[in-house]
């Protein structure tokens, strides 16, 4: 399995999008599962990245 590399700009934008969108969803996980496919990563990747503020 190959690990995808995301540029720092993409990582920052994904986390920023999550932060901005969380208020529109009933939970953080709901926001993550809605946003992840739009940016081309798995929900788990975005979740880990949001905890660290990067992915």
Secondary structure, DSSP 8 states (H G I E B T S, - for coil): -------HHHHHHHHHHHHHHGGGSSSHHHHHHHHHHHHTS-HHHHHHHHHHT--
